[in-house]
Amino acid sequence: MLEEANIASIERKHMIREFGTTELLFDGMDLAFSVSELAEIRQLWVEGYTTIQIAKRLNRDKNEVFLAVFHLSFKNRKDRKDNIVMRVPQLRGDDDAGATG
């Protein structure tokens, strides 16, 4: 019942097309990041660490880290000065993609 109330609240606030058909994406993931966690992810990413390496270091799921990197790259798109570049080998976790650690 509580989940239905939460979904209804989300629909009222964010849905512009269809009510009653909402599916929560990434259910079960922890997508809340502190400002300091995002700063650390940004720094590690710029140093060349992969999503897998960062996830291990922060004790997070690699998909949570991927979404944080995506958020950071998208968030500053207009600002360009703080942009981070999403590199596919880093995202995939290729062995030769990033920093060692």
ABEGO torsion letter per residue (X at the ends): XAAAAAAAAAAAAABAABBGABBBBGBGBBABBBAAAAAAAAAAAAAGBBAAAAAAAAGBBAAAAAAAAAAAAAAAAAAGAABBBBBAAAAAGBAAABBBX
